[in-house]
Amino acid sequence: MAINLTPVDRAKYAAARRAVDLVEDGMKLGLGTGSTAAWMVRALAQKVRDEGLRLTCVPTSARTADLARELGLRVVPFEDAGWLDMTIDGTDEFDGNLALIKGGGGAHLMEKIVATASDRMVVITDASKEVKALGAFPLPVEVVPFGWQASRMLIEELLAAMDVMGTQASLRMNGSRPYITDEGNHILDLSLGRIGNPRQLSLALNQVPGVVENGLFIDICDAVVIGFPDGMVELR
Ligand code: 5RP
């Protein structure tokens, strides 16, 4: 691997390498999205070349699918794979209960579907993503484009009624246009500061008309691999 990596990338790569050690021949794998997940896809492709493994891979975004195919991994449509053995993905935040905020890369809808259709979700990260309470990272909420302004108002009312700190929901932009997810939706990023009850908030957000899925992953992640710039890892 290139030696000119930043300390953060060395940490992400260390976590990715360790998670790839868990992969066995014949497995059906969910591939996450983001820079940490991209390190995992590279490490996985190397392992497949070195050990001649036969794997079936289901990516969680078009970006990951492109990278996986480019590196020679066998990518299949989700519907052809059925239940998966393991999903390996990055995160934006994780807490002591292994609850997550994901979706900084805009892929949390597909990531959540794939992770929950897997026996095991393993998260790979550098140490900076660990938090005492979720919420410093803006919480992504995917909404259908039709009436997204109404969904935003309802979300802001909901947050105020739940007494959640901060009620601002910003439409994610891509330059001068709204960001469009792989599923054709928009994203509202909620600046909350601190989420007291992530499970309650996740359930309530998904009741709002127009909301497709929020970025809280509760009771989905089974293990976190934290990488460090010196190549060491810690498992949680
Ligand atoms: C994408 C995600 C990513 O896993 C998350 O944003 C972390 O990204 P990175 O590994 O680049 O820090 O949830 O939707």
py3Dmol code that shows the C-alpha trace and the ligand (Angstrom):
import py3Dmol

protein = """\
ATOM      1  CA  MET A   1       0.000   0.000   0.000  1.00  0.00           C
ATOM      2  CA  ALA A   2       1.189   3.545  -0.765  1.00  0.00           C
ATOM      3  CA  ILE A   3       3.252   5.022   2.073  1.00  0.00           C
ATOM      4  CA  ASN A   4       2.193   8.638   1.474  1.00  0.00           C
ATOM      5  CA  LEU A   5      -1.161   8.269   3.189  1.00  0.00           C
ATOM      6  CA  THR A   6      -2.406  10.834   5.695  1.00  0.00           C
ATOM      7  CA  PRO A   7      -2.642   9.600   9.306  1.00  0.00           C
ATOM      8  CA  VAL A   8      -6.444   9.403   8.973  1.00  0.00           C
ATOM      9  CA  ASP A   9      -6.212   7.296   5.828  1.00  0.00           C
ATOM     10  CA  ARG A  10      -3.661   5.001   7.513  1.00  0.00           C
ATOM     11  CA  ALA A  11      -6.146   4.559  10.359  1.00  0.00           C
ATOM     12  CA  LYS A  12      -9.028   3.861   7.968  1.00  0.00           C
ATOM     13  CA  TYR A  13      -6.892   1.397   6.018  1.00  0.00           C
ATOM     14  CA  ALA A  14      -5.865  -0.429   9.212  1.00  0.00           C
ATOM     15  CA  ALA A  15      -9.523  -0.859  10.191  1.00  0.00           C
ATOM     16  CA  ALA A  16     -10.441  -1.965   6.664  1.00  0.00           C
ATOM     17  CA  ARG A  17      -7.650  -4.574   6.553  1.00  0.00           C
ATOM     18  CA  ARG A  18      -8.710  -6.049   9.893  1.00  0.00           C
ATOM     19  CA  ALA A  19     -12.360  -6.280   8.849  1.00  0.00           C
ATOM     20  CA  VAL A  20     -11.414  -7.985   5.603  1.00  0.00           C
ATOM     21  CA  ASP A  21      -9.693 -10.691   7.697  1.00  0.00           C
ATOM     22  CA  LEU A  22     -13.225 -11.739   8.708  1.00  0.00           C
ATOM     23  CA  VAL A  23     -14.148 -12.554   5.105  1.00  0.00           C
ATOM     24  CA  GLU A  24     -14.252 -16.240   4.162  1.00  0.00           C
ATOM     25  CA  ASP A  25     -14.518 -18.072   0.869  1.00  0.00           C
ATOM     26  CA  GLY A  26     -18.060 -18.256  -0.536  1.00  0.00           C
ATOM     27  CA  MET A  27     -19.412 -15.356   1.508  1.00  0.00           C
ATOM     28  CA  LYS A  28     -22.091 -12.955   0.318  1.00  0.00           C
ATOM     29  CA  LEU A  29     -20.987  -9.481   1.362  1.00  0.00           C
ATOM     30  CA  GLY A  30     -22.542  -6.028   1.578  1.00  0.00           C
ATOM     31  CA  LEU A  31     -20.069  -3.312   0.608  1.00  0.00           C
ATOM     32  CA  GLY A  32     -20.506   0.060   2.298  1.00  0.00           C
ATOM     33  CA  THR A  33     -19.998   3.545   0.910  1.00  0.00           C
ATOM     34  CA  GLY A  34     -17.502   6.322   1.691  1.00  0.00           C
ATOM     35  CA  SER A  35     -13.750   6.741   1.935  1.00  0.00           C
ATOM     36  CA  THR A  36     -13.296   4.101   4.672  1.00  0.00           C
ATOM     37  CA  ALA A  37     -15.459   1.623   2.785  1.00  0.00           C
ATOM     38  CA  ALA A  38     -13.411   2.342  -0.350  1.00  0.00           C
ATOM     39  CA  TRP A  39     -10.273   1.232   1.551  1.00  0.00           C
ATOM     40  CA  MET A  40     -12.131  -1.931   2.479  1.00  0.00           C
ATOM     41  CA  VAL A  41     -13.073  -2.602  -1.162  1.00  0.00           C
ATOM     42  CA  ARG A  42      -9.407  -2.204  -2.158  1.00  0.00           C
ATOM     43  CA  ALA A  43      -8.240  -4.516   0.647  1.00  0.00           C
ATOM     44  CA  LEU A  44     -10.958  -7.022  -0.244  1.00  0.00           C
ATOM     45  CA  ALA A  45      -9.973  -7.071  -3.924  1.00  0.00           C
ATOM     46  CA  GLN A  46      -6.360  -7.687  -2.875  1.00  0.00           C
ATOM     47  CA  LYS A  47      -7.438 -10.574  -0.631  1.00  0.00           C
ATOM     48  CA  VAL A  48      -9.508 -12.092  -3.447  1.00  0.00           C
ATOM     49  CA  ARG A  49      -6.489 -11.903  -5.779  1.00  0.00           C
ATOM     50  CA  ASP A  50      -4.090 -13.339  -3.175  1.00  0.00           C
ATOM     51  CA  GLU A  51      -6.307 -16.150  -1.937  1.00  0.00           C
ATOM     52  CA  GLY A  52      -8.516 -16.869  -4.955  1.00  0.00           C
ATOM     53  CA  LEU A  53     -11.715 -16.448  -2.931  1.00  0.00           C
ATOM     54  CA  ARG A  54     -15.130 -16.680  -4.556  1.00  0.00           C
ATOM     55  CA  LEU A  55     -17.308 -13.907  -3.146  1.00  0.00           C
ATOM     56  CA  THR A  56     -20.634 -12.360  -4.050  1.00  0.00           C
ATOM     57  CA  CYS A  57     -20.773  -8.616  -3.416  1.00  0.00           C
ATOM     58  CA  VAL A  58     -23.728  -6.251  -3.056  1.00  0.00           C
ATOM     59  CA  PRO A  59     -22.662  -2.577  -3.098  1.00  0.00           C
ATOM     60  CA  THR A  60     -24.610   0.138  -1.264  1.00  0.00           C
ATOM     61  CA  SER A  61     -24.098   2.841  -3.899  1.00  0.00           C
ATOM     62  CA  ALA A  62     -23.253   3.340  -7.556  1.00  0.00           C
ATOM     63  CA  ARG A  63     -19.830   4.691  -6.438  1.00  0.00           C
ATOM     64  CA  THR A  64     -18.987   1.531  -4.546  1.00  0.00           C
ATOM     65  CA  ALA A  65     -20.325  -0.646  -7.370  1.00  0.00           C
ATOM     66  CA  ASP A  66     -18.058   1.124  -9.867  1.00  0.00           C
ATOM     67  CA  LEU A  67     -14.976   0.717  -7.647  1.00  0.00           C
ATOM     68  CA  ALA A  68     -15.723  -2.930  -6.847  1.00  0.00           C
ATOM     69  CA  ARG A  69     -16.216  -3.840 -10.513  1.00  0.00           C
ATOM     70  CA  GLU A  70     -13.102  -1.898 -11.539  1.00  0.00           C
ATOM     71  CA  LEU A  71     -11.074  -3.945  -9.031  1.00  0.00           C
ATOM     72  CA  GLY A  72     -12.495  -7.230 -10.301  1.00  0.00           C
ATOM     73  CA  LEU A  73     -14.925  -8.101  -7.496  1.00  0.00           C
ATOM     74  CA  ARG A  74     -18.047 -10.050  -8.446  1.00  0.00           C
ATOM     75  CA  VAL A  75     -20.944  -7.620  -8.052  1.00  0.00           C
ATOM     76  CA  VAL A  76     -24.532  -8.825  -8.314  1.00  0.00           C
ATOM     77  CA  PRO A  77     -27.895  -7.079  -8.020  1.00  0.00           C
ATOM     78  CA  PHE A  78     -29.223  -7.254  -4.460  1.00  0.00           C
ATOM     79  CA  GLU A  79     -32.256  -9.286  -5.534  1.00  0.00           C
ATOM     80  CA  ASP A  80     -29.979 -12.020  -6.901  1.00  0.00           C
ATOM     81  CA  ALA A  81     -27.939 -12.293  -3.696  1.00  0.00           C
ATOM     82  CA  GLY A  82     -30.661 -12.952  -1.124  1.00  0.00           C
ATOM     83  CA  TRP A  83     -29.561 -12.839   2.527  1.00  0.00           C
ATOM     84  CA  LEU A  84     -25.978 -11.678   3.116  1.00  0.00           C
ATOM     85  CA  ASP A  85     -23.367 -13.067   5.508  1.00  0.00           C
ATOM     86  CA  MET A  86     -21.810  -9.752   6.444  1.00  0.00           C
ATOM     87  CA  THR A  87     -21.810  -6.059   5.561  1.00  0.00           C
ATOM     88  CA  ILE A  88     -18.722  -3.924   6.147  1.00  0.00           C
ATOM     89  CA  ASP A  89     -19.278  -0.167   6.144  1.00  0.00           C
ATOM     90  CA  GLY A  90     -17.975   3.114   7.519  1.00  0.00           C
ATOM     91  CA  THR A  91     -19.801   5.532   9.801  1.00  0.00           C
ATOM     92  CA  ASP A  92     -20.041   9.219  10.633  1.00  0.00           C
ATOM     93  CA  GLU A  93     -20.472   8.659  14.385  1.00  0.00           C
ATOM     94  CA  PHE A  94     -20.724   5.717  16.780  1.00  0.00           C
ATOM     95  CA  ASP A  95     -21.502   5.626  20.498  1.00  0.00           C
ATOM     96  CA  GLY A  96     -20.898   3.190  23.342  1.00  0.00           C
ATOM     97  CA  ASN A  97     -23.988   1.130  22.366  1.00  0.00           C
ATOM     98  CA  LEU A  98     -22.711   0.818  18.771  1.00  0.00           C
ATOM     99  CA  ALA A  99     -25.532   3.096  17.612  1.00  0.00           C
ATOM    100  CA  LEU A 100     -24.514   5.054  14.509  1.00  0.00           C
ATOM    101  CA  ILE A 101     -25.181   8.143  12.471  1.00  0.00           C
ATOM    102  CA  LYS A 102     -24.602   7.368   8.805  1.00  0.00           C
ATOM    103  CA  GLY A 103     -25.404   9.070   5.529  1.00  0.00           C
ATOM    104  CA  GLY A 104     -22.726  11.753   5.320  1.00  0.00           C
ATOM    105  CA  GLY A 105     -22.048  10.257   1.889  1.00  0.00           C
ATOM    106  CA  GLY A 106     -25.750  10.224   1.059  1.00  0.00           C
ATOM    107  CA  ALA A 107     -26.103   6.441   0.907  1.00  0.00           C
ATOM    108  CA  HIS A 108     -27.732   5.585   4.251  1.00  0.00           C
ATOM    109  CA  LEU A 109     -30.960   4.266   2.714  1.00  0.00           C
ATOM    110  CA  MET A 110     -29.239   1.550   0.686  1.00  0.00           C
ATOM    111  CA  GLU A 111     -26.707   1.024   3.489  1.00  0.00           C
ATOM    112  CA  LYS A 112     -29.461   0.389   6.037  1.00  0.00           C
ATOM    113  CA  ILE A 113     -31.367  -1.989   3.770  1.00  0.00           C
ATOM    114  CA  VAL A 114     -28.232  -3.984   2.977  1.00  0.00           C
ATOM    115  CA  ALA A 115     -26.941  -4.017   6.573  1.00  0.00           C
ATOM    116  CA  THR A 116     -30.249  -5.211   8.008  1.00  0.00           C
ATOM    117  CA  ALA A 117     -30.379  -7.998   5.407  1.00  0.00           C
ATOM    118  CA  SER A 118     -27.019  -9.305   6.661  1.00  0.00           C
ATOM    119  CA  ASP A 119     -26.181 -11.706   9.485  1.00  0.00           C
ATOM    120  CA  ARG A 120     -23.628  -9.211  10.712  1.00  0.00           C
ATOM    121  CA  MET A 121     -22.739  -5.542  10.228  1.00  0.00           C
ATOM    122  CA  VAL A 122     -19.120  -4.640  10.916  1.00  0.00           C
ATOM    123  CA  VAL A 123     -18.278  -0.940  11.032  1.00  0.00           C
ATOM    124  CA  ILE A 124     -14.793   0.306  10.206  1.00  0.00           C
ATOM    125  CA  THR A 125     -13.634   3.700  11.384  1.00  0.00           C
ATOM    126  CA  ASP A 126     -10.876   5.878  12.732  1.00  0.00           C
ATOM    127  CA  ALA A 127     -11.074   6.937  16.380  1.00  0.00           C
ATOM    128  CA  SER A 128     -12.388  10.447  15.611  1.00  0.00           C
ATOM    129  CA  LYS A 129     -15.905   9.096  14.933  1.00  0.00           C
ATOM    130  CA  GLU A 130     -16.473   7.902  18.510  1.00  0.00           C
ATOM    131  CA  VAL A 131     -18.878  10.090  20.532  1.00  0.00           C
ATOM    132  CA  LYS A 132     -20.450   9.971  23.981  1.00  0.00           C
ATOM    133  CA  ALA A 133     -23.832  11.005  22.529  1.00  0.00           C
ATOM    134  CA  LEU A 134     -24.844  10.971  18.871  1.00  0.00           C
ATOM    135  CA  GLY A 135     -25.816  14.210  17.155  1.00  0.00           C
ATOM    136  CA  ALA A 136     -22.819  16.480  16.672  1.00  0.00           C
ATOM    137  CA  PHE A 137     -22.758  15.188  13.081  1.00  0.00           C
ATOM    138  CA  PRO A 138     -25.868  16.476  11.237  1.00  0.00           C
ATOM    139  CA  LEU A 139     -28.409  13.670  10.971  1.00  0.00           C
ATOM    140  CA  PRO A 140     -29.270  12.877   7.320  1.00  0.00           C
ATOM    141  CA  VAL A 141     -32.913  12.187   6.507  1.00  0.00           C
ATOM    142  CA  GLU A 142     -33.773  11.012   2.990  1.00  0.00           C
ATOM    143  CA  VAL A 143     -37.054  12.463   1.693  1.00  0.00           C
ATOM    144  CA  VAL A 144     -38.903  12.051  -1.591  1.00  0.00           C
ATOM    145  CA  PRO A 145     -38.639  15.164  -3.790  1.00  0.00           C
ATOM    146  CA  PHE A 146     -42.444  15.599  -3.999  1.00  0.00           C
ATOM    147  CA  GLY A 147     -43.416  18.028  -1.242  1.00  0.00           C
ATOM    148  CA  TRP A 148     -40.013  17.947   0.466  1.00  0.00           C
ATOM    149  CA  GLN A 149     -40.716  21.429   1.891  1.00  0.00           C
ATOM    150  CA  ALA A 150     -43.812  20.055   3.660  1.00  0.00           C
ATOM    151  CA  SER A 151     -41.776  17.126   4.996  1.00  0.00           C
ATOM    152  CA  ARG A 152     -39.201  19.611   6.286  1.00  0.00           C
ATOM    153  CA  MET A 153     -41.855  21.648   8.112  1.00  0.00           C
ATOM    154  CA  LEU A 154     -43.314  18.510   9.678  1.00  0.00           C
ATOM    155  CA  ILE A 155     -39.844  17.361  10.768  1.00  0.00           C
ATOM    156  CA  GLU A 156     -39.099  20.742  12.343  1.00  0.00           C
ATOM    157  CA  GLU A 157     -42.440  20.652  14.187  1.00  0.00           C
ATOM    158  CA  LEU A 158     -41.726  17.116  15.344  1.00  0.00           C
ATOM    159  CA  LEU A 159     -38.293  18.081  16.668  1.00  0.00           C
ATOM    160  CA  ALA A 160     -39.746  21.054  18.524  1.00  0.00           C
ATOM    161  CA  ALA A 161     -42.513  18.862  20.017  1.00  0.00           C
ATOM    162  CA  MET A 162     -39.918  16.278  21.112  1.00  0.00           C
ATOM    163  CA  ASP A 163     -37.825  19.031  22.677  1.00  0.00           C
ATOM    164  CA  VAL A 164     -34.806  17.951  20.645  1.00  0.00           C
ATOM    165  CA  MET A 165     -31.989  20.506  20.731  1.00  0.00           C
ATOM    166  CA  GLY A 166     -31.759  22.416  17.448  1.00  0.00           C
ATOM    167  CA  THR A 167     -34.556  22.214  14.922  1.00  0.00           C
ATOM    168  CA  GLN A 168     -32.872  23.235  11.718  1.00  0.00           C
ATOM    169  CA  ALA A 169     -33.295  20.937   8.695  1.00  0.00           C
ATOM    170  CA  SER A 170     -31.135  21.970   5.712  1.00  0.00           C
ATOM    171  CA  LEU A 171     -31.662  20.678   2.205  1.00  0.00           C
ATOM    172  CA  ARG A 172     -28.375  19.082   1.080  1.00  0.00           C
ATOM    173  CA  MET A 173     -27.095  20.753  -2.076  1.00  0.00           C
ATOM    174  CA  ASN A 174     -24.805  19.688  -4.901  1.00  0.00           C
ATOM    175  CA  GLY A 175     -23.562  23.062  -6.122  1.00  0.00           C
ATOM    176  CA  SER A 176     -26.662  25.102  -6.914  1.00  0.00           C
ATOM    177  CA  ARG A 177     -28.997  22.093  -7.147  1.00  0.00           C
ATOM    178  CA  PRO A 178     -30.481  19.777  -4.516  1.00  0.00           C
ATOM    179  CA  TYR A 179     -28.398  16.658  -3.934  1.00  0.00           C
ATOM    180  CA  ILE A 180     -30.013  13.586  -5.498  1.00  0.00           C
ATOM    181  CA  THR A 181     -29.433  10.182  -3.913  1.00  0.00           C
ATOM    182  CA  ASP A 182     -28.955   6.973  -5.902  1.00  0.00           C
ATOM    183  CA  GLU A 183     -32.645   6.284  -5.269  1.00  0.00           C
ATOM    184  CA  GLY A 184     -33.637   9.676  -6.710  1.00  0.00           C
ATOM    185  CA  ASN A 185     -34.476  11.403  -3.419  1.00  0.00           C
ATOM    186  CA  HIS A 186     -33.317  14.511  -1.510  1.00  0.00           C
ATOM    187  CA  ILE A 187     -31.571  14.707   1.868  1.00  0.00           C
ATOM    188  CA  LEU A 188     -32.394  16.986   4.796  1.00  0.00           C
ATOM    189  CA  ASP A 189     -29.501  17.341   7.256  1.00  0.00           C
ATOM    190  CA  LEU A 190     -30.707  17.943  10.827  1.00  0.00           C
ATOM    191  CA  SER A 191     -28.386  19.980  13.061  1.00  0.00           C
ATOM    192  CA  LEU A 192     -29.259  18.575  16.471  1.00  0.00           C
ATOM    193  CA  GLY A 193     -26.146  18.879  18.604  1.00  0.00           C
ATOM    194  CA  ARG A 194     -27.044  15.999  20.893  1.00  0.00           C
ATOM    195  CA  ILE A 195     -29.634  13.233  20.480  1.00  0.00           C
ATOM    196  CA  GLY A 196     -30.958  12.160  23.892  1.00  0.00           C
ATOM    197  CA  ASN A 197     -33.028   9.197  22.690  1.00  0.00           C
ATOM    198  CA  PRO A 198     -31.859   8.005  19.237  1.00  0.00           C
ATOM    199  CA  ARG A 199     -34.321   5.088  19.059  1.00  0.00           C
ATOM    200  CA  GLN A 200     -37.343   7.292  19.751  1.00  0.00           C
ATOM    201  CA  LEU A 201     -36.153   9.927  17.288  1.00  0.00           C
ATOM    202  CA  SER A 202     -35.516   7.356  14.550  1.00  0.00           C
ATOM    203  CA  LEU A 203     -39.000   5.855  14.916  1.00  0.00           C
ATOM    204  CA  ALA A 204     -40.656   9.289  14.985  1.00  0.00           C
ATOM    205  CA  LEU A 205     -38.792  10.619  11.928  1.00  0.00           C
ATOM    206  CA  ASN A 206     -39.784   7.609   9.839  1.00  0.00           C
ATOM    207  CA  GLN A 207     -43.476   8.358  10.560  1.00  0.00           C
ATOM    208  CA  VAL A 208     -43.311  11.728   8.777  1.00  0.00           C
ATOM    209  CA  PRO A 209     -44.942  11.601   5.316  1.00  0.00           C
ATOM    210  CA  GLY A 210     -42.258  11.870   2.650  1.00  0.00           C
ATOM    211  CA  VAL A 211     -39.454  10.530   4.842  1.00  0.00           C
ATOM    212  CA  VAL A 212     -37.891   7.453   3.292  1.00  0.00           C
ATOM    213  CA  GLU A 213     -35.218   6.693   5.911  1.00  0.00           C
ATOM    214  CA  ASN A 214     -33.070   8.443   8.480  1.00  0.00           C
ATOM    215  CA  GLY A 215     -29.362   7.920   9.180  1.00  0.00           C
ATOM    216  CA  LEU A 216     -29.696   6.520  12.718  1.00  0.00           C
ATOM    217  CA  PHE A 217     -28.611   2.877  12.878  1.00  0.00           C
ATOM    218  CA  ILE A 218     -29.906   1.424  16.158  1.00  0.00           C
ATOM    219  CA  ASP A 219     -29.253  -2.243  17.021  1.00  0.00           C
ATOM    220  CA  ILE A 220     -27.924  -2.864  13.520  1.00  0.00           C
ATOM    221  CA  CYS A 221     -24.151  -2.688  14.007  1.00  0.00           C
ATOM    222  CA  ASP A 222     -22.626  -5.806  15.626  1.00  0.00           C
ATOM    223  CA  ALA A 223     -18.980  -4.764  15.884  1.00  0.00           C
ATOM    224  CA  VAL A 224     -16.784  -1.721  15.358  1.00  0.00           C
ATOM    225  CA  VAL A 225     -13.169  -1.954  14.208  1.00  0.00           C
ATOM    226  CA  ILE A 226     -11.279   1.217  15.121  1.00  0.00           C
ATOM    227  CA  GLY A 227      -8.059   1.763  13.187  1.00  0.00           C
ATOM    228  CA  PHE A 228      -5.105   3.901  14.247  1.00  0.00           C
ATOM    229  CA  PRO A 229      -2.433   5.598  12.126  1.00  0.00           C
ATOM    230  CA  ASP A 230       0.284   3.212  13.423  1.00  0.00           C
ATOM    231  CA  GLY A 231      -1.662   0.247  12.003  1.00  0.00           C
ATOM    232  CA  MET A 232      -3.047  -0.945  15.347  1.00  0.00           C
ATOM    233  CA  VAL A 233      -6.745  -1.740  15.668  1.00  0.00           C
ATOM    234  CA  GLU A 234      -9.224  -2.008  18.499  1.00  0.00           C
ATOM    235  CA  LEU A 235     -12.370  -4.143  18.340  1.00  0.00           C
ATOM    236  CA  ARG A 236     -15.604  -3.191  20.111  1.00  0.00           C
TER     237      ARG A 236
END
"""
ligand_1 = """\
14
5RP
C -22.157 7.121 3.492
C -21.777 6.821 4.893
C -20.323 6.705 5.191
O -20.082 5.439 5.735
C -19.946 7.754 6.167
O -20.300 9.022 5.625
C -18.454 7.722 6.492
O -17.727 8.147 5.394
P -16.142 8.178 5.400
O -15.678 6.768 5.550
O -15.779 8.780 4.070
O -15.704 9.047 6.558
O -22.601 6.669 5.768
O -23.545 7.291 3.376
"""
view = py3Dmol.view(width=600, height=400)
view.addModel(protein, "pdb")
view.setStyle({"model": 0}, {"cartoon": {"style": "trace"}})
view.addModel(ligand_1, "xyz")
view.setStyle({"model": 1}, {"stick": {}})
view.zoomTo()
view.show()
